[in-house]
Amino acid sequence: MLKRLYDWTLAKAAHPLAERWLAVISLVESSFFPIPPDVVLAPMALSRPERALKYAGIATFASVLGAAIGWMIGATFFETAGRWLLEFYGAGEQFAQISADFNERGWLIVLLAGFTPIPFKIVTIASGATGLSIYVLLAASVVSRGARFFLLAGLLKLFGPPVKALLDRHFGLITSLFALLLVGGFLAVRFLF
């Protein structure tokens, strides 16, 4: 099933709406959606390597906009939507523990979460709920998300054909490793924060 989704995504990468879908997924992932935009960005960059950096720019811009939405959820709707989202992702108890000193090292947490598989939406919501400056959140988001997406797109632009061949040959193993990283990110939130 995942292989069909991968093939479908590759086929849709040339579609006129592909960039819009990348933007939507990047935006909602930063504020509440569990699937990272990398799963759309990578096939698009593999399919159209000449546009890989443009795709990274779209993903970065939309992800930073989504971070602002996550911040607003935390700042404005924490007791309703924010707390529920943190509980949904298993970070409710940890939030109480880290909220006191979040602002002291919040910029570092945003940098780390923006670049790694740690669920970014948890950090953006926590940023708003704890009163982290939105400017700090946005600056750290631009750096971390931009580094993540431009690094991925740049590598795929440079090494696209061999990476695509590797993906085509070992798709099951690679998606299993990606799933482990994603689950590991959620577990990291549960145990580190």
Secondary structure, 3 states (H helix, E strand, C coil): CHHHHHHHHHHHCCCCCHHHHHHHHHHHHCCCCCCCCHHHHHHHHHHCHHHHHHHHHHHHHHHHHHHHHHHHHHHHCHHHHHHHHHHHCCCHHHHHHHHHHHHHHHHHHHHHHHHCCCCHHHHHHHHHHHCCCHHHHHHHHHHHHHHHHHHHHHHHHHHHHHHHHHHHHCHHHHHHHHHHHHHHHHHHHHHHC
